[in-house]
């Protein structure tokens, strides 16, 4: 006779905490570990494991010395709209914190993506992406300098890059994106105000204009607890 599978204690605690969260609003305090351990008759370590799962999923977050219910994740469509358009479309206030805005020499990988020669001048823009003041992503964009040289004088790194590119008379035609799960480096974790144990979504994008010419190569890192991506399949 097969022995029935019994749910683990962390799973049962997780299910119980889910029920508690359903009755709370965004920003409400989550009961402390000691209280939850007593309520469910388990150790604090078991409660801590269940809460960690909810933290990674973005259901709860740390604020000061306490834990509160998080705001629902920002759901970003996989499309050619800018981050500004996507965040605003979901009622969130987008923002950017410039980290790097510099000229570099194209590596072999960047040169192939932008259809230029290795060593050619490339503009590198690195920014922290914000939603309602929360750090949700770290984005690095590489642009061929010969094509977008005017941005050096006219572009404000705190504003929408896609809007600036369109103002140069360039229209986005298509893009190829790849998403994978990674852990951040210490530098990336610090810029995103989290730890190196927080799962991240790494996005690689190569965008082309309506004539098939490369516009950009992008490497972006997103906090898995604060953003999700969706697309429509037909």
C-alpha positions in Angstrom: 0.0 0.0 0.0 1.3 3.4 -0.9 1.8 5.8 2.0 -0.2 9.0 1.4 2.0 12.0 0.9 1.9 14.4 3.8 2.5 18.1 3.2 5.7 19.4 4.9 5.4 21.7 7.8 6.8 24.7 5.9 4.2 24.1 3.2 1.4 24.0 5.8 2.7 27.2 7.5 3.0 28.9 4.1 -0.6 28.0 3.3 -1.7 29.3 6.7 0.2 32.6 6.2 -1.3 32.9 2.7 -4.7 32.9 4.4 -3.6 35.6 6.8 -2.2 37.8 4.0 -5.5 37.5 2.1 -7.1 39.5 5.0 -4.4 42.2 5.0 -3.9 45.2 2.8 -0.7 46.5 1.2 1.6 47.9 3.9 -0.1 46.0 6.8 2.3 44.3 9.2 2.7 40.6 9.0 2.5 38.8 12.4 5.9 38.2 14.0 7.7 34.9 13.8 7.1 34.0 17.4 3.3 34.6 17.1 3.1 32.5 13.9 5.2 29.7 15.4 2.7 29.6 18.4 -0.3 29.7 16.1 0.8 26.9 13.9 2.6 24.8 16.5 6.0 24.8 14.7 9.5 26.1 15.3 10.5 29.6 14.5 12.9 28.2 11.9 10.0 26.6 10.1 8.1 29.9 10.1 11.3 31.7 8.9 11.6 29.3 5.9 7.9 29.9 4.9 8.3 33.6 5.2 11.5 33.5 3.1 9.6 31.9 0.3 6.9 34.6 0.4 9.7 37.2 0.5 11.3 35.8 -2.7 7.9 35.7 -4.4 7.3 39.4 -3.6 4.3 38.8 -1.4 5.9 40.4 1.6 8.9 42.7 2.1 11.1 43.9 4.9 10.6 47.5 6.2 12.9 48.5 9.0 12.8 45.7 11.6 9.3 44.5 10.5 7.7 42.7 7.6 4.7 44.0 5.7 2.5 43.0 2.8 4.0 44.1 -0.5 2.4 45.9 -3.3 1.5 43.5 -6.2 4.4 43.0 -8.7 4.7 45.3 -11.7 3.7 43.2 -14.7 5.7 44.4 -17.8 4.6 43.4 -21.2 7.3 41.9 -23.5 6.9 44.5 -26.3 8.7 47.4 -28.0 7.1 49.9 -25.7 9.5 51.8 -23.4 9.8 51.1 -19.6 8.1 54.4 -19.0 5.1 53.5 -21.1 4.8 50.0 -19.6 5.0 51.2 -15.9 2.7 54.1 -16.4 0.2 51.9 -18.2 -0.1 49.9 -14.9 -0.6 53.0 -12.8 2.9 53.0 -11.5 5.2 56.1 -11.4 8.4 55.2 -13.4 11.8 56.7 -12.6 15.5 56.2 -13.4 18.7 56.7 -11.5 21.7 57.2 -13.9 24.7 55.1 -12.9 26.9 55.3 -16.0 26.8 57.3 -19.2 30.1 56.8 -21.1 31.8 55.9 -24.3 33.5 52.5 -24.6 35.1 50.4 -27.3 32.9 47.7 -28.7 33.7 44.1 -27.6 33.3 41.3 -30.1 29.8 40.5 -28.6 28.6 44.1 -28.8 30.0 44.6 -32.2 28.2 41.6 -33.6 24.9 42.7 -32.0 25.2 46.3 -33.4 26.7 45.3 -36.8 29.8 47.3 -36.3 33.5 46.5 -35.9 35.2 45.5 -32.7 36.8 48.5 -31.1 34.3 51.0 -32.6 32.9 53.7 -30.3 29.8 52.6 -28.4 27.7 54.6 -26.0 27.0 52.7 -22.7 24.1 53.8 -20.5 23.5 52.1 -17.2 20.5 53.1 -15.0 18.6 51.8 -12.0 14.9 51.5 -12.9 12.3 52.7 -10.3 8.6 52.0 -9.9 6.9 54.2 -7.2 10.4 54.9 -5.8 11.3 51.2 -5.5 14.3 49.9 -7.2 13.2 47.1 -9.5 15.8 46.8 -12.2 19.3 47.6 -13.5 19.5 48.3 -17.2 22.6 48.6 -19.4 22.1 49.8 -23.0 24.7 49.9 -25.8 24.2 52.2 -28.8 26.4 52.7 -31.9 27.9 56.1 -31.4 28.1 56.9 -35.1 24.4 56.6 -35.3 23.3 58.4 -32.1 26.1 60.8 -31.6 23.6 63.7 -31.0 22.3 62.1 -27.9 25.5 63.0 -26.1 24.4 66.7 -26.1 20.6 66.4 -26.0 19.7 63.3 -23.9 18.9 63.4 -20.2 19.8 59.9 -18.7 16.9 60.3 -16.2 14.3 60.4 -19.0 13.0 57.9 -21.6 15.7 56.7 -24.0 13.2 55.3 -26.5 11.5 58.7 -26.7 14.9 60.2 -27.5 15.7 57.6 -30.1 12.4 58.2 -31.8 13.1 62.0 -31.7 16.2 61.1 -33.8 13.9 59.9 -36.5 14.5 56.2 -35.8 11.5 53.8 -35.5 11.7 50.5 -33.7 10.7 47.6 -36.0 11.4 44.4 -34.0 13.4 42.9 -31.2 14.7 39.6 -30.0 14.7 38.9 -26.2 15.9 36.2 -24.0 15.1 35.9 -20.3 16.9 33.7 -17.8 17.1 33.3 -14.0 20.3 34.4 -12.3 21.7 35.6 -9.0 23.1 39.1 -8.8 26.7 40.1 -8.2 27.6 42.0 -5.0 27.6 45.3 -7.0 24.3 44.5 -8.7 22.7 43.6 -5.4 23.9 46.8 -3.8 22.5 48.9 -6.6 19.2 47.2 -6.3 19.2 47.3 -2.5 18.9 43.6 -2.0 21.1 40.6 -1.3 23.1 38.3 -3.6 20.6 35.5 -2.7 17.6 37.3 -4.3 16.6 35.5 -7.6 16.8 37.9 -10.6 15.5 37.9 -14.1 18.2 38.6 -16.7 16.9 40.0 -20.0 19.0 40.2 -23.1 17.5 42.3 -26.0 18.6 43.3 -29.5 16.4 45.8 -31.2 16.2 46.7 -34.9 14.6 49.6 -36.7 12.0 49.2 -39.5 14.8 48.8 -42.0 16.4 45.9 -40.1 19.4 48.0 -38.8 20.5 47.4 -35.2 19.5 50.1 -32.7 20.6 48.8 -29.4 21.8 45.9 -27.3 20.4 45.7 -23.8 21.3 43.7 -20.7 18.9 44.2 -17.9 18.5 42.7 -14.5 15.2 42.7 -12.7 14.3 41.9 -9.1 12.2 38.7 -9.2 10.2 39.8 -6.1 9.1 43.1 -7.7 8.4 42.5 -11.4 7.0 39.9 -13.7 6.8 39.7 -17.5 4.0 38.6 -19.8 3.3 38.3 -23.4 0.3 37.4 -25.6 0.5 34.3 -27.8 -1.7 33.9 -30.9 
